[in-house]
Amino acid sequence: MKSLRVLVVDDEPAIRGGIRKLLTTMDDVVVAGECQNAAEAVTAIRRNSIDLVLLDIHLPDASGLDVVRSVGTERMPLVVFVTAYDEHAIEAFELNALDYLLKPFDEERLERALDRARERLTTDGQQQVVQQLQKLLANYTQAGPERFVIRKTNHYEFVSADAIDWIESADNYVELHCGGKTHLLNETMGGIEQRLDPQKFLRIHRRHIVNTSRILAVHPLAGGTYEIELQHGARLTSGRNFTQAVRLLIGR
């Protein structure tokens, strides 16, 4: 039987150590890595072959759900959420038939979670989990203001969504344009669009999302597209596939 490669994500070293100790006593389980925050988790998942993530729902830089959004439901390994008692989160996991571990948990409970994960490591099972994760992200709203964690050379910066003027795709990254500063974030346009408030942000092009509160003017162009004039001097052209979205914005 193929070993189950497990990534442990929790900000508390003692809890990570306890989970690792339990996992190392189990047959056909390999601890593929440990992460203490969301940024490390996203990088580890993207760079390594992971079968299952034991993912703490509350991390210091973002939530466990933000990790799923950043990686994308199609690329996310199987996940078992780990949480101290959180009635809202537990209700969401149960509603969407996703497994979770309630801290503190013992070896027997962990083994049951791993057994269920193995059962789902089939094409049909994994597709079902993708759909369940998509429903969870659509229905579960994390309390508090939205913010993004930007990894710098030797520190992390926190950028509020309200500080963003516009967003531009850059290969497998996105650029957050905030006044005179630009931050590079390891995320896809589709992933970041899911995290933004649709009442505040508008996708106007496959490469551009704008903060509607920063729009100074909208200029019609030939062919049914528009030039969006923003604060700080940026001018962005809408894509043809997004014409209707801009028209709804200006009430046309």
ZAPA-156564 format. One record per residue: residue in one letter; x, y, z of N, C-alpha, C, O in turn. Coordinates in steps of 0.1 Angstrom, whole numbers. Layout:
N
ATOM   residu   neast   nnorth     nup   caeast   canorth    caup   ceast   cnorth     cup   oeast   onorth     oup
ATOM        a       X        Y       Z        X         Y       Z       X        Y       Z       X        Y       Z
...
This chain:
252
ATOM   residu   neast   nnorth     nup   caeast   canorth    caup   ceast   cnorth     cup   oeast   onorth     oup
ATOM        m       8      -12       0        0         0       0       9       12       0      19       13       7
ATOM        k       5       22      -8       13        35      -9      11       42       4       0       43      10
ATOM        s      22       48       9       22        55      21      14       68      19      15       74       9
ATOM        l       7       72      30       -1        85      30       9       96      34      13       96      45
ATOM        r      11      105      25       20       117      28      12      128      34       3      134      27
ATOM        v      15      132      46        7       141      54      14      154      57      26      153      62
ATOM        l       8      165      55       14       178      59       7      183      71      -6      184      71
ATOM        v      14      187      81        8       192      94       9      207      94      20      213      93
ATOM        v      -2      214      95       -2       229      96      -9      234     108     -21      232     110
ATOM        d       0      240     117       -6       245     130       5      255     135      17      253     134
ATOM        d       0      266     141       10       276     145      16      273     159      25      280     163
ATOM        e      11      263     166       16       260     179      26      248     178      22      237     174
ATOM        p      39      250     181       49       240     180      45      227     188      48      216     184
ATOM        a      40      229     200       36       217     208      26      209     202      27      196     202
ATOM        i      16      215     195        5       207     188      11      200     176       8      189     174
ATOM        r      19      207     168       26       201     157      34      189     161      34      178     155
ATOM        g      41      190     172       49       180     177      41      168     182      45      156     180
ATOM        g      30      171     188       21       160     193      15      152     181      14      140     182
ATOM        i      11      160     171        5       153     159      16      145     152      13      133     148
ATOM        r      28      150     151       39       143     144      42      130     152      44      120     146
ATOM        k      41      131     165       44       119     173      34      108     171      37       96     170
ATOM        l      21      112     170       10       103     167      12       96     153      10       84     152
ATOM        l      15      105     144       16       100     130      28       90     128      26       81     120
ATOM        t      39       93     135       50        84     133      48       70     138      56       61     135
ATOM        t      38       68     147       35        55     152      26       47     143      24       35     145
ATOM        m      21       53     132       12        47     123      18       41     111      27       47     105
ATOM        d      14       29     107       19        23      95      14       30      82       3       36      82
ATOM        d      22       30      72       19        36      59      15       51      60       7       56      52
ATOM        v      22       58      69       20        73      70      34       79      71      42       75      78
ATOM        v      35       89      62       48        97      62      45      111      65      36      117      58
ATOM        v      52      117      74       50       132      77      58      139      66      71      139      67
ATOM        a      51      145      57       58       151      45      63      165      49      71      171      41
ATOM        g      59      171      60       63       184      64      55      190      74      44      185      78
ATOM        e      60      202      80       52       209      90      53      224      86      63      229      81
ATOM        c      42      231      89       41       245      86      35      252      98      26      247     104
ATOM        q      39      265     100       34       272     112      24      283     108      19      290     116
ATOM        n      23      286      95       14       296      90       8      293      76      13      284      70
ATOM        a      -1      302      72       -7       300      59       2      301      47       2      293      38
ATOM        a      11      311      48       20       313      37      29      301      35      31      297      23
ATOM        e      34      296      46       43       284      44      35      272      39      40      264      31
ATOM        a      22      271      43       14       259      39      11      260      24      13      250      17
ATOM        v       8      272      19        5       273       5      18      269      -4      17      262     -14
ATOM        t      29      274       1       42       271      -6      45      256      -6      48      250     -16
ATOM        a      43      250       6       46       235       7      37      227      -1      41      217      -7
ATOM        i      24      231      -2       14       223     -10      17      224     -24      16      214     -32
ATOM        r      21      236     -29       24       238     -43      37      231     -47      38      227     -59
ATOM        r      47      230     -38       60       225     -42      62      210     -39      71      204     -45
ATOM        n      53      204     -31       55       190     -27      43      181     -31      32      186     -34
ATOM        s      46      168     -31       36       158     -33      29      155     -20      35      148     -12
ATOM        i      17      160     -18       10       158      -5      -3      151      -8     -10      154     -17
ATOM        d      -6      141       1      -19       134      -1     -30      140       8     -41      141       5
ATOM        l     -26      145      20      -35       149      30     -29      161      38     -17      160      42
ATOM        v     -37      171      41      -33       182      49     -41      182      62     -53      183      61
ATOM        l     -34      182      73      -41       184      86     -40      199      89     -29      204      92
ATOM        l     -50      207      87      -50       221      85     -57      229      96     -70      228      97
ATOM        d     -50      236     104      -56       244     115     -64      255     108     -60      261      99
ATOM        i     -76      257     113      -85       267     107     -81      281     111     -84      290     104
ATOM        h     -75      283     123      -71       296     127     -55      297     127     -49      291     136
ATOM        l     -50      304     118      -35       306     117     -32      321     119     -41      329     117
ATOM        p     -20      324     122      -17       338     126     -17      348     114     -20      360     116
ATOM        d     -15      343     102      -15       352      91     -27      352      82     -30      361      74
ATOM        a     -35      341      83      -47       339      75     -55      327      81     -51      322      91
ATOM        s     -66      324      75      -73       312      80     -70      300      71     -64      301      60
ATOM        g     -74      288      76      -72       276      68     -79      276      55     -75      271      45
ATOM        l     -91      283      55      -98       285      43     -91      293      33     -92      291      21
ATOM        d     -84      303      38      -76       311      29     -65      303      22     -62      305      10
ATOM        v     -60      293      29      -50       283      23     -57      276      11     -51      275       0
ATOM        v     -69      271      13      -76       264       3     -79      273      -9     -77      269     -21
ATOM        r     -83      286      -6      -86       295     -17     -73      298     -25     -73      298     -37
ATOM        s     -62      300     -18      -49       303     -25     -44      292     -34     -40      294     -45
ATOM        v     -45      280     -29      -41       268     -36     -51      265     -48     -47      261     -59
ATOM        g     -64      267     -45      -74       263     -54     -80      250     -51     -72      240     -48
ATOM        t     -93      249     -51      -99       236     -48     -95      224     -57     -95      213     -52
ATOM        e     -93      227     -69      -89       216     -79     -75      211     -76     -72      199     -79
ATOM        r     -66      219     -70      -52       215     -67     -50      212     -53     -39      207     -49
ATOM        m     -60      214     -44      -58       211     -30     -58      196     -27     -67      189     -32
ATOM        p     -49      192     -19      -49       178     -15     -61      175      -6     -68      185      -3
ATOM        l     -64      163      -2      -74       160       8     -71      168      20     -59      170      23
ATOM        v     -81      173      27      -79       182      39     -87      177      50     -99      174      48
ATOM        v     -82      177      62      -89       175      74     -86      188      83     -75      190      87
ATOM        f     -97      195      85      -95       208      93     -94      205     108    -100      196     113
ATOM        v     -85      212     114      -82       211     128     -86      224     135     -82      235     131
ATOM        t     -94      223     146      -99       235     153    -101      232     167    -105      221     172
ATOM        a     -99      243     175     -104       243     189    -119      246     187    -123      248     176
ATOM        y    -127      245     197     -141       246     195    -145      259     188    -143      270     194
ATOM        d    -151      258     177     -156       269     169    -169      265     163    -169      258     153
ATOM        e    -180      269     169     -193       264     165    -196      267     150    -202      259     143
ATOM        h    -192      279     146     -195       283     132    -187      274     122    -193      270     113
ATOM        a    -174      272     125     -166       264     116    -171      249     116    -173      244     105
ATOM        i    -174      244     128     -178       230     129    -191      228     121    -193      218     114
ATOM        e    -201      237     123     -213       236     116    -211      236     101    -218      229      93
ATOM        a    -202      245      96     -199       245      82    -193      232      77    -196      228      66
ATOM        f    -183      227      84     -177       214      80    -187      203      79    -188      195      70
ATOM        e    -196      202      90     -206       191      90    -216      193      79    -221      183      72
ATOM        l    -220      206      76     -230       208      65    -224      204      52    -232      199      43
ATOM        n    -211      205      50     -205       202      37    -198      188      37    -191      185      28
ATOM        a    -201      180      48     -196       167      49    -180      166      48    -175      157      42
ATOM        l    -174      176      54     -159       176      54    -154      172      68    -160      176      78
ATOM        d    -143      165      68     -139       159      81    -131      170      89    -125      179      83
ATOM        y    -132      169     102     -125       179     111    -120      171     123    -126      161     127
ATOM        l    -110      177     130     -105       172     142    -107      183     153    -102      194     150
ATOM        l    -113      180     164     -116       190     174    -105      188     185    -103      178     191
ATOM        k     -97      199     187      -86       199     197     -92      198     211    -103      204     214
ATOM        p     -86      190     220      -76       180     217     -82      167     212     -93      164     216
ATOM        f     -74      160     204      -79       147     199     -69      137     202     -57      140     204
ATOM        d     -73      124     201      -64       113     205     -61      105     192     -65      108     181
ATOM        e     -53       95     194      -48        87     183     -60       80     176     -59       79     164
ATOM        e     -70       75     183      -81        68     177     -88       77     168     -92       73     157
ATOM        r     -91       90     172      -98        99     164     -90      103     151     -95      104     140
ATOM        l     -77      104     153      -68       107     142     -68       96     132     -68       98     120
ATOM        e     -67       84     137      -67        72     128     -80       71     120     -80       67     108
ATOM        r     -91       74     126     -104        74     118    -104       84     107    -109       81      96
ATOM        a     -98       96     110      -97       106      99     -88      102      88     -91      104      76
ATOM        l     -77       95      91      -68        90      81     -75       79      73     -73       78      61
ATOM        d     -82       70      79      -89        59      72     -99       65      62    -100       60      51
ATOM        r    -107       76      66     -116        82      57    -109       88      46    -114       88      34
ATOM        a     -97       94      48      -90       101      38     -85       90      27     -86       93      15
ATOM        r     -81       79      32      -76        68      23     -88       64      14     -86       61       2
ATOM        e    -100       63      20     -112        59      12    -115       69       1    -120       65     -10
ATOM        r    -111       82       3     -114        92      -6    -103       94     -17    -105      101     -26
ATOM        l     -92       87     -15      -81        88     -25     -84       80     -37     -76       71     -41
ATOM        t     -96       82     -43     -100        76     -56    -104       88     -65    -107       99     -59
ATOM        t    -105       86     -77     -110        97     -86    -123      102     -82    -125      114     -81
ATOM        d    -133       93     -80     -146        98     -76    -146      105     -63    -153      115     -61
ATOM        g    -139       99     -53     -138       105     -40    -132      119     -40    -137      128     -33
ATOM        q    -121      120     -47     -115       133     -48    -123      144     -54    -123      155     -50
ATOM        q    -130      140     -65     -139       149     -72    -150      154     -62    -154      166     -63
ATOM        q    -155      145     -54     -166       148     -45    -160      158     -34    -167      167     -31
ATOM        v    -148      156     -30     -142       165     -20    -140      179     -26    -143      189     -20
ATOM        v    -136      180     -39     -135       193     -46    -148      200     -46    -148      212     -42
ATOM        q    -159      194     -49     -172       200     -48    -176      204     -34    -182      215     -32
ATOM        q    -172      196     -24     -176       200     -10    -168      212      -6    -173      221       1
ATOM        l    -155      213     -10     -147       225      -7    -152      237     -13    -152      248      -7
ATOM        q    -157      236     -26     -162       247     -33    -175      252     -26    -176      265     -25
ATOM        k    -183      243     -21     -195       248     -14    -191      254      -1    -198      264       3
ATOM        l    -181      249       6     -177       254      19    -172      269      17    -176      278      24
ATOM        l    -164      271       7     -158       284       4    -170      294       0    -169      306       4
ATOM        a    -180      289      -7     -191       298     -11    -200      302       1    -205      312       1
ATOM        n    -201      293      11     -211       295      22    -205      300      35    -212      306      43
ATOM        y    -192      297      37     -186       301      50    -179      314      49    -170      316      40
ATOM        t    -183      323      57     -177       337      57    -169      339      70    -174      338      81
ATOM        q    -156      341      68     -147       343      80    -150      357      85    -150      367      78
ATOM        a    -151      358      98     -154       371     105    -141      380     104    -130      374     104
ATOM        g    -143      393     104     -132       402     104    -128      407      90    -133      402      80
ATOM        p    -120      418      89     -117       424      77    -108      415      68     -99      407      74
ATOM        e    -109      415      55     -101       408      46     -87      414      45     -86      426      44
ATOM        r     -77      406      45      -63       411      43     -55      400      37     -58      389      37
ATOM        f     -44      405      31      -35       396      24     -21      396      31     -17      407      35
ATOM        v     -15      385      31       -1       384      37       9      383      26       9      374      18
ATOM        i      18      392      26       28       393      16      42      389      21      47      395      31
ATOM        r      48      379      15       60       374      20      72      382      14      73      383       2
ATOM        k      80      389      23       91       396      19     104      388      22     103      376      26
ATOM        t     115      394      19      128       386      21     129      381      35     133      369      37
ATOM        n     127      389      45      129       385      59     118      388      68     119      388      81
ATOM        h     106      391      63       94       394      71      82      392      63      82      390      51
ATOM        y      70      394      69       57       394      63      50      407      64      51      413      75
ATOM        e      44      412      54       36       424      54      21      421      53      17      412      45
ATOM        f      13      428      60       -2       426      59      -8      438      51      -5      450      54
ATOM        v     -15      434      41      -21       444      32     -37      443      33     -42      432      29
ATOM        s     -44      453      37      -58       453      38     -64      453      24     -58      460      15
ATOM        a     -75      447      22      -82       447       9     -86      462       5     -85      466      -6
ATOM        d     -89      469      15      -93       483      13     -82      492       8     -84      503       3
ATOM        a     -70      488      10      -58       495       6     -55      493      -9     -47      500     -15
ATOM        i     -61      483     -15      -58       480     -29     -66      489     -39     -78      490     -38
ATOM        d     -58      494     -49      -65       502     -59     -69      493     -71     -80      493     -75
ATOM        w     -60      484     -75      -63       475     -86     -53      463     -85     -43      464     -79
ATOM        i     -57      452     -92      -49       440     -91     -46      435    -106     -55      436    -114
ATOM        e     -34      431    -108      -30       427    -121     -23      413    -121     -15      410    -112
ATOM        s     -27      404    -130      -21       391    -131      -6      392    -136      -3      401    -144
ATOM        a       2      383    -130       16       383    -134      21      368    -134      27      364    -124
ATOM        d      18      361    -145       21       347    -146      13      340    -135       1      340    -134
ATOM        n      20      333    -126       14       325    -115      13      334    -102      10      328     -92
ATOM        y      14      347    -104       13       356     -93       3      367     -96      -2      367    -107
ATOM        v       0      375     -86       -8       387     -89       0      399     -82       7      398     -72
ATOM        e      -2      411     -89        4       423     -83      -7      431     -77     -17      434     -83
ATOM        l      -6      435     -64      -15       443     -57     -10      458     -58       1      461     -52
ATOM        h     -17      466     -65      -13       480     -66     -20      489     -55     -32      490     -55
ATOM        c     -12      494     -46      -17       502     -35     -11      515     -34       0      517     -29
ATOM        g     -17      526     -40      -11       539     -40       1      538     -49       1      534     -60
ATOM        g      13      542     -43       25       541     -50      33      528     -48      44      527     -54
ATOM        k      27      518     -41       34       506     -38      28      494     -46      16      494     -48
ATOM        t      36      485     -50       31       473     -56      36      461     -48      48      460     -46
ATOM        h      27      451     -45       31       439     -38      29      427     -47      18      426     -53
ATOM        l      38      418     -47       37       406     -54      32      395     -45      37      392     -35
ATOM        l      21      388     -49       14       378     -41      13      365     -49      10      365     -60
ATOM        n      17      354     -42       17       341     -48       3      336     -48      -1      328     -40
ATOM        e      -5      340     -58      -19       336     -59     -23      338     -74     -17      345     -82
ATOM        t     -34      331     -78      -40       332     -91     -51      343     -91     -56      346     -80
ATOM        m     -54      348    -103      -65       358    -103     -78      351     -99     -86      358     -92
ATOM        g     -81      339    -103      -93       332     -99     -94      331     -84    -104      333     -78
ATOM        g     -82      327     -77      -82       325     -63     -84      338     -55     -92      338     -46
ATOM        i     -78      349     -60      -79       361     -53     -93      367     -55     -98      374     -46
ATOM        e     -99      365     -67     -112       370     -69    -122      364     -60    -132      371     -55
ATOM        q    -121      351     -56     -130       345     -47    -129      351     -33    -139      350     -26
ATOM        r    -118      356     -29     -116       362     -16    -121      376     -14    -123      381      -3
ATOM        l    -123      383     -26     -126       397     -25    -142      399     -24    -149      391     -29
ATOM        d    -146      410     -18     -160       413     -17    -165      418     -31    -160      428     -36
ATOM        p    -174      411     -37     -179       415     -50    -186      428     -50    -189      434     -61
ATOM        q    -190      433     -38     -196       446     -38    -186      457     -38    -189      469     -41
ATOM        k    -173      454     -37     -162       464     -37    -153      462     -48    -146      472     -52
ATOM        f    -151      450     -54     -141       448     -64    -148      442     -76    -158      434     -76
ATOM        l    -143      446     -88     -149       442    -101    -138      437    -110    -128      444    -112
ATOM        r    -141      425    -116     -132       420    -126    -136      427    -139    -147      425    -144
ATOM        i    -126      434    -145     -129       441    -158    -122      435    -170    -124      439    -181
ATOM        h    -113      426    -167     -104       420    -177     -99      407    -171     -98      405    -159
ATOM        r     -95      398    -180      -89       385    -174     -76      388    -166     -72      380    -158
ATOM        r     -70      400    -168      -58       403    -161     -60      414    -151     -50      417    -144
ATOM        h     -72      420    -150      -74       431    -141     -86      430    -132     -97      427    -137
ATOM        i     -85      434    -119      -96       436    -110     -94      450    -104     -83      453    -100
ATOM        v    -105      457    -103     -104       471     -97    -112      472     -85    -123      466     -83
ATOM        n    -107      481     -76     -115       485     -64    -124      496     -69    -119      507     -73
ATOM        t    -137      493     -69     -146       503     -75    -146      517     -68    -150      527     -74
ATOM        s    -142      517     -55     -142       530     -48    -130      539     -53    -130      551     -50
ATOM        r    -121      533     -61     -110       541     -67    -112      546     -81    -104      553     -87
ATOM        i    -124      543     -86     -127       547    -100    -131      561    -100    -140      566     -93
ATOM        l    -124      569    -109     -127       583    -111    -136      585    -122    -145      594    -122
ATOM        a    -135      578    -133     -143       579    -145    -142      567    -154    -133      559    -153
ATOM        v    -153      565    -162     -153       554    -171    -155      560    -185    -165      567    -188
ATOM        h    -146      557    -194     -146       563    -208    -150      552    -218    -142      542    -219
ATOM        p    -161      553    -225     -164       544    -236    -153      544    -247    -148      554    -251
ATOM        l    -150      532    -252     -141       531    -263    -148      524    -275    -159      518    -273
ATOM        a    -142      524    -286     -147       517    -298    -148      502    -296    -139      497    -289
ATOM        g    -158      496    -301     -159       482    -299    -166      477    -287    -167      465    -284
ATOM        g    -172      486    -279     -179       483    -267    -171      481    -255    -177      477    -244
ATOM        t    -158      484    -255     -150       483    -243    -149      496    -236    -155      506    -241
ATOM        y    -143      497    -225     -142       509    -217    -128      511    -212    -120      501    -209
ATOM        e    -124      524    -210     -112       527    -203    -116      531    -189    -124      540    -187
ATOM        i    -110      525    -179     -113       527    -165    -102      536    -159     -91      532    -158
ATOM        e    -106      549    -155      -96       558    -149     -97      557    -134    -108      559    -128
ATOM        l     -85      554    -128      -85       552    -114     -77      564    -107     -70      571    -114
ATOM        q     -78      564     -94      -70       574     -86     -55      570     -88     -52      558     -92
ATOM        h     -46      579     -86      -32       577     -87     -28      576    -102     -16      572    -104
ATOM        g     -37      578    -111      -33       579    -125     -34      567    -134     -32      568    -146
ATOM        a     -38      556    -128      -38       543    -136     -50      544    -145     -61      549    -142
ATOM        r     -49      539    -157      -59       537    -167     -59      523    -173     -49      519    -178
ATOM        l     -70      516    -171      -71       502    -175     -82      500    -185     -93      506    -184
ATOM        t     -80      492    -195      -90       489    -205     -97      476    -202     -91      466    -199
ATOM        s    -110      476    -203     -118       464    -200    -117      455    -211    -115      458    -223
ATOM        g    -119      442    -208     -120       432    -219    -134      430    -224    -143      434    -218
ATOM        r    -135      425    -236     -148       423    -243    -157      414    -235    -169      416    -234
ATOM        n    -151      404    -228     -160       395    -221    -165      401    -208    -173      395    -201
ATOM        f    -160      413    -204     -164       419    -192    -172      432    -194    -174      440    -185
ATOM        t    -176      434    -206     -183       446    -210    -196      447    -202    -199      458    -197
ATOM        q    -204      436    -200     -216       437    -193    -214      441    -178    -222      448    -173
ATOM        a    -204      436    -172     -201       439    -158    -198      454    -157    -203      460    -147
ATOM        v    -191      460    -166     -189       474    -165    -201      482    -168    -204      492    -161
ATOM        r    -210      477    -177     -222       484    -180    -232      484    -167    -238      494    -165
ATOM        l    -232      473    -160     -240       472    -148    -234      482    -138    -242      488    -130
ATOM        l    -221      484    -137     -215       493    -128    -220      507    -130    -222      515    -121
ATOM        i    -220      511    -143     -224       525    -146    -239      527    -149    -244      538    -152
ATOM        g    -246      516    -147     -261       516    -148    -266      517    -163    -276      524    -165
ATOM        r    -259      511    -172     -263       511    -186    -270      498    -190    -274      496    -201
